[in-house]
Amino acid sequence: MRFLLAGASGFLGRAWASYLTSHDHEVVRLVRSEPSSAEEARWDPYAGTLDRGLVESADVVANLAGAPLAHWPWTESYKRTFLDSRVVTTRVLAEAVASSDRKPVLLAQNGVAGYGDRGAEVITEDTPFDGDTFIADVSRRWQAAADPAVEAGARVVVLRTGVVLDRSGGALKAMLPAFKAGVGGPIGNGKQYFATISLEDWLHAASSLAHDDSASGAYNLVGPDTSTNAEYTRELGRALHRPTFFRVPAAPLRAAGGVAGGELLSSARVEPRRLLDSGFAFAHADVADRVRAALEGFRAGRS
């Protein structure tokens, strides 16, 4: 299959491109700079510039683009950057898919923040996507940006992704220095649910959804049996043979962390109901296994 991939320079994008090519798929990476190889093509989503021939020749168009959540300070300008990097890029790709003759599959990245802070409530894809935070609003607008492709009859899959665990990038890479130094610990009271998925399972799930002609709509890309932040912290400390006594107080985190700090304190007990119902087999079905796999690191060619 031929994949047209936006956001290929990020943690997930790099890993997925490597995984796909190791499984004999062709990947064309959309870049905003001058292409450095035949596997890259230039686009400018903010100017609406995209070679429609690339979309016409693709089997799958996927968008993983987005400015990072880990940022400080969260100014109004950065909020606009964060929103546009997701919504504008998705809309440009969705409109290109909608106007194409072949109607390739559109895979649109998203997050679980749209569900909002729901305490211990079990969240599935049927749970209203109606959180009241800035990130929740971004998530809804991000998903709506794919509507042109849906309305044109293309198959569209929205990837509501939790925290993807791997030592090579993302949240775990940022956490590791503190935990290795023995100064890691729970965030707030640690009772908030923290939806995670191993990188290996995310790659398998996203690729499976790209191939499955019956898959459409929103899917929660999280591992089953969602843990609390305290449980996750305990397993990470155990795997690293380090103590985890240093709790991060909630009030200073909210005050200094801005939008990102609030998200770390939000509770989302998300379960991958639709993946499980489809028969998808997780390689890492609990938090202890996910942490161990993340610290080992995933190699795209090994499975």
N, C-alpha and C positions, 0 to 999 in steps of 0.2 A: 504494500500500500504506500501511497505517497502522502506524507504529512506536511502541511504548511504550518509552521510553529512560530507564534509571536511570544516574546518573553523567554527566548531560548538562552539568554545570558544569565538568568537567575539560577538559584540553587535547584529548583525543581526542573526548570527548562533544560539545564545542562544534563541533569541526570536522565530525564526522559528522552532527550535526543540521543544520548549514548545508548540507552536501553533499546530504543526503536531500531537504531542502525545495527546493533548487535543481533537483532532478530530479523534482519534482512529487509527492513523497511527503508524507504527513501525519505529523508527529512530535509526540507528547505527551511532555513531559519530566517525569519524576517528581522532585519536590523535597521537602525536609524542612521548608522554611519556608512561609509563606503564599504561594500562587500569585500571580504578578504579571501574568499574562496568561491568555488562554484556552488557550494552548498548554502550560500547566503544570498539574500535578495533585499534590496533597500525598499523601505516604505516610510512614510511620514503620516501617521494617523491624524495628527493635529491639523495637517493641511489636506487631509482626505486623499493622500497620494498612495495608491496601491495598484500594482500591475494586476489587472483583472484576469490576465492569462494565467497567473500563478494559481488563482482560486479555481479557475476553470479546469486546470490540470490536476488539482488535488483530489484525493479521496477523503481526506480529513483536514479541516482547518481548526486549529486549536489556539486559544489565547490564554497564556499564563502571565501576561504582562501586568505590572502593578508596582507603584512606588512602595517602599518598605513600611511596615507598621512600626518597626523599631526606629523611632526618630525623635529628636528633641531639638528645638521646641516645636510644639504643634501650633504653629501660627495659622491664621486664616489662609494665608497664601499656600502653606503646605497642605492644609485640608483640601484646597482646590486641586493641587497637584495630585494628591492621593486619590481623590474622586475621579478626576479626568483620566488618570493613567489606567484606570479600570473601565470606566464607562465609555469613554471616547474610543479606546482601542477595540472594545467588544462591539460597539455599534458599527464602526467602519467595517469590520470583518463580517458582521451579520448582514449588513446591507450588500456587501460584495457577494456573499453566499446567496442572498435572496435574488439578486439580479443575474446570477449565473444560470447557464443552461443545465449543468450537471447536478447542481444542488449537492455539493459535498456535505458530509457530516460536520456540524459545528460543535466543538467541545469548549465550553466557556467556564473558566475557573471562577470560583466564588469561595465563600467562607461560611462557617457556622454561626458567625456573630449575628446574622440576621434573625436568629431565633430569640435573641435577647437573653437576659439573666432570668433563668427559670428554676433556680434552686435544684431540688432533687427530682424534678419532673423528668420522666423519660421522654426524650425528643426523637421523633422519627420524621420522615419527609412529609408526613401529613400534618405535623405541628405547624400552626400559623407562623409565617416568616414576618413577625411583627414587632421585633424589638424596638426600643425607643431611644437607642444611642446613635451617635453620629455614624459609627461603623455599621450598625444595623441598617441605617438609611442608605449608606453606600452600597451595602450588599443587595438591597432591593433594587436600587437603580442599576446596579451592575447586571443583575439578572434580567431586568426589563430591557436592557440594551440589546439583548439577543433576540428580542421579539420580531424584528423584521425577518429574520431567517425562519422563525417558527411560522409566522403568518404566510410566508411564501411556500410552505410545505416541506422545508428541509428538516432533517432529523437533527434535533438539538439536545445536547446533554449538558446540564449544569452541574459542575463538580463542587459541591459544598464541602470544602476540605477543612479538616481539623489541623492540629499541629503535626507536621510531618517530621518524624524523628530520624536523624542520621547525624553522625559526628561531622560530616563534611560540610554542613551548612544549616541554615534556618535557626530555630530557637535553641536547639541543643548545643550547637557550636558556640552560641553566645553564653550559654549557661555553664559550660564545662570548666572554664578557668576557675570560677568561684567554687564549684563543687570539688574539683581536684585539689584546691587549696584547703578544703575542709571548712569553708565558710558559707556553703549553700544551705538552703532551708526552705520551708514552706512559705508561700506568699499569703499574707493575711492570716486568717485562721486555718487555711489549708482545706477547708470543707467544700470549697467550690469544685464542681466537676470540671475536668480538664480533658477534652477530647483529643486523642492522639492516634496516629497511624504510623506504622513503619514505612520507610521509604520504599522498601521492596513491595509491600502491599499496595501502596499508592500507585506505583508504576504498573503493577499487574492489573489493578482495578481500572485505571484510566485507559489502559490499552484494551482491556476486555470490553469496556463500554464503547470504545471507538469501533470495535469489530462487530459488536452485537447489534444486528439490524432491528431488534425488538426494543432496544434501550432508548428511551427518550425522557425528557423532563429532568427533574432534580434528583440527585443521588447524594447521600451523605458519605463522603470518603473519610471515614474514621474507622478505627478498629472497634471490635465488639467489646463489651464489658468495660465501659468507660470508668476510669478511676477518678478519685479526687486528686487535687493538687498535692495533698499531704501523702497520699499513697504513691503517686508518681515520684515525689521527692525522696521518699523512703527507699524505693526501688533503685533510683539513680545512685543514692549514697551507698546502698548495699553493693551494687555492681562495681562501684569505684573504691569500695572499702574505706569510705570516708564518713565522718559524722555529718548529721544534717540538723544541727541545733539552732542555726542562725535564722530565725524567722524574719521575714521582711514585713514590717508594720504596714497596715492598710492605709492609714491616713496620710503618711508622708508619700506613699506610692501614688495615691490619687492626686495629691497636690503637685508633686514633681514630675510624675510620669505622664500627665496629660491623658490624651485619648488612649495611648497604649497601656498606661497604668490601670485605667478603668477596665480594660479588656482582660487584664491578668486577674482581676478580682471577680469577674463575671462567671457565673456557673452555667455550664451547658452540658447536660448529661445526654449527649447525642449518641444514637445507635444507628448502625448501617442497615436499616430494615430492608431496603430494596435490594442491596447487594446480597444479603443473606437469603432473601426470598428467591433470588435468581440462581442460587446454588454456588455463589462465589465462595471459594475456600481461602480463608485468611491464613497466611504463613505464621502470623504472630497475633494470637487471639487474646492475649492479656497484657497488662502493662509491664510485667516483669520480663516477658519475652520480647516485647517491643523495645524496651530499654537495652536488653542484652544485644539484640540485633543491631540497634542503632550504634552502639559502641564498637561493635565489630566492623561496621561500615558495609554498605551494599556495593557489590561489584556487578555492573550491568551484564557482563557476559557469563555469569555463573549459573543462570537459570533461565 
